[in-house]
Amino acid sequence: MSESTRSLLRILSIIIVLALVLMELNIIPDLFNYEFWFMIVAYALMLITIRR
């Protein structure tokens, strides 16, 4: 996996987590019905990018 792909996946996982946090704080409306699974996906993306 190239470094640019890793960076893109990390940024994507951070954006997902930030959106979920903002939804919990009621700053933005609920966009996802499956918040738990989106958090799992964000965590998995971060784990994939950390492994060498």
HUNORGI-V260825 format. One record per residue. N is the residue number from 1. SS is DSSP state (H for helix, E for strand, L for the rest). PHI is phi in degrees with one decimal (NA if undefined). PSI is psi in degrees with one decimal (999 if undefined). Layout:
n: (N:N)
ss: (SS:SS)
phi: (PHI:PHI)
psi: (PSI:PSI)
This chain:
n: (1:2:3:4:5:6:7:8:9:10:11:12:13:14:15:16:17:18:19:20:21:22:23:24:25:26:27:28:29:30:31:32:33:34:35:36:37:38:39:40:41:42:43:44:45:46:47:48:49:50:51:52)
ss: (L:L:H:H:H:H:H:H:H:H:H:H:H:H:H:H:H:H:H:H:H:H:H:H:L:L:L:L:L:L:L:L:L:L:H:H:H:H:H:H:H:H:H:H:H:H:H:H:H:H:L:L)
phi: (NA:-77.2:-65.6:-67.9:-66.7:-61.0:-63.3:-63.8:-66.9:-64.0:-62.6:-62.3:-67.0:-66.3:-64.3:-62.0:-65.1:-62.4:-63.3:-66.3:-65.2:-65.1:-70.5:-65.6:-85.0:58.9:-82.3:-119.1:-69.4:-64.8:-101.6:-110.8:-83.4:-115.1:-62.1:-60.3:-69.6:-66.6:-67.7:-62.4:-63.1:-62.4:-65.1:-64.6:-61.5:-66.7:-64.5:-63.6:-76.5:-78.8:-68.0:-101.6)
psi: (131.4:162.7:-34.2:-35.6:-41.4:-44.5:-41.1:-43.1:-37.6:-44.8:-41.4:-43.3:-36.8:-40.0:-41.0:-45.5:-42.2:-40.6:-40.9:-39.4:-43.1:-31.9:-36.7:-33.3:2.5:30.4:-38.2:153.2:160.6:118.3:-29.2:135.1:-21.7:68.4:-38.8:-45.8:-33.4:-34.8:-39.7:-42.8:-43.3:-41.9:-41.8:-41.1:-39.9:-40.5:-38.7:-39.2:-23.2:-35.1:142.0:999)
